[in-house]
Amino acid sequence: MIAKARLQQLAEKHGTPLFVIDHDELRKNYRDFRKHLPRVQVYFAVKANADPAIVRTLFREGASFDVASMPEFMIVHENIRHWPAKKRQDWIWDKIIYANPTKPTETLEKLNRYKPLVTFDNREEIFKIKKHAPDAGLALRLKVPNTGAMVELSSKFGATPGEAVDLILEADRQGLVVEGISFHVGSQTTNFENYVQALSLTAAIFQEAQDRGYHKMNLLDIGGGFPAPYDSTVRPLKELAKIINTEIDRLFPKNIQVLAEPGRFLVASAGYAVSKIIGKAVRDGKTSYYINDGVYHTYSGVIFDHCKYPIRSFKKGPTSLCSVFGPTCDALDVVSMAENLPDLQRDEFVYSTNIGAYSHASATWFNGFPPATVVHVNR
Ligand SMILES: Cc1ncc(COP(=O)(O)O)c(C=O)c1O
């Protein structure tokens, strides 16, 4: 946790808008995940925050990586670029999954020489992979309940349980190897029952595949969704891990290889945003603060991630209900319509915590305002 005074010093030194990443927190989150889910190989979902320094820190911790585009693949690959070819290839096979079920043919062609593990969820994709990346290994992405997740993924991704084994057998007929099954219960899943149902569905599909003569699957990918501690209602990872460990032990053979793709859980609490007040107005009796960061920038998660980031002040005092707006000349740029803040003046700083995931990652240059300056601490 970075102290308020330190955040303020950093903002004075580097200017605002500022995005601070605490690498001690990244390491702590990674180690917590390993501790509570010891059977699970941890593939950091790079999309949550693709900063190369974050990837580097997790690489040094021994993490594996979930990438979903060629540029993300290359950010990870940069860390092993100088290794001998055989060692590099073994590492890629063991440590990278390309977990975007639909891939452009150009990407498949570029990926093929790295012989990665890739996900798929439909017939068209099987034929595409066969033609453009025949050396890849496959994992079938299964559609599972995303009930109550903050970000729902199951309407865009995943084969239904009814078609799953047909797809596995089709890939087999094409001479491809399906190594296992992956799912995602929806991002920021506080409904732990989603994992229970997903594991049960997956176990049934393993069984059906065996019954129909396919015996090559030995990989279970439980995806992401592990909730970040945005507020006190979020139950700790320890509780979720207990449920997952019990279900895996109950439903799957001892030698199955289990992997997960946490994004948010690893980076959310490692990120801080500091901005300053650039304008103040009273509208319909309510104070409106205009800050130099907004939803086109670090607060992009308000739109894309359906996430809320409370705005905090560095100073104490009686508070009132306020609105907080971003700096662009666009009415969509609303950080929050309801924040309790003390009376603040132009040039004073405000900040948000737990803003490391799906925030700076989707910041734009809209309206000529650049993304926040990034500062790494405890690297
Ligand atoms: C395939 C896949 N894996 C992992 C993740 C990371 O999920 P989370 O940040 O919820 O852990 C995502 C997020 O969208 C995803 O699409």
The ligand as an SDF file (V2000), in Angstrom:
LIG
                    3D

 16 16  0  0  0  0  0  0  0  0999 V2000
   -9.6110  -15.2150  -21.9150 C   0  0  0  0  0  0  0  0  0  0  0  0
   -9.4290  -14.3410  -20.7480 C   0  0  0  0  0  0  0  0  0  0  0  0
   -8.6240  -14.7690  -19.7480 N   0  0  0  0  0  0  0  0  0  0  0  0
   -8.3960  -14.0130  -18.6560 C   0  0  0  0  0  0  0  0  0  0  0  0
   -8.9560  -12.7560  -18.5390 C   0  0  0  0  0  0  0  0  0  0  0  0
   -8.6720  -11.9750  -17.3010 C   0  0  0  0  0  0  0  0  0  0  0  0
   -9.7850  -11.9250  -16.5010 O   0  0  0  0  0  0  0  0  0  0  0  0
   -9.7820  -11.2340  -15.0710 P   0  0  0  0  0  0  0  0  0  0  0  0
   -9.1640   -9.9000  -15.2390 O   0  0  0  0  0  0  0  0  0  0  0  0
  -11.2070  -11.2050  -14.6970 O   0  0  0  0  0  0  0  0  0  0  0  0
   -8.9830  -12.1140  -14.1540 O   0  0  0  0  0  0  0  0  0  0  0  0
   -9.8300  -12.2800  -19.5210 C   0  0  0  0  0  0  0  0  0  0  0  0
  -10.4800  -10.9830  -19.3740 C   0  0  0  0  0  0  0  0  0  0  0  0
  -11.2610  -10.5260  -20.1570 O   0  0  0  0  0  0  0  0  0  0  0  0
  -10.0610  -13.0960  -20.6660 C   0  0  0  0  0  0  0  0  0  0  0  0
  -10.8610  -12.6870  -21.6570 O   0  0  0  0  0  0  0  0  0  0  0  0
  1  2  1  0
  2  3  1  0
  2 15  2  0
  3  4  2  0
  4  5  1  0
  5  6  1  0
  5 12  2  0
  6  7  1  0
  7  8  1  0
  8  9  2  0
  8 10  1  0
  8 11  1  0
 12 13  1  0
 12 15  1  0
 13 14  2  0
 15 16  1  0
M  END
$$$$
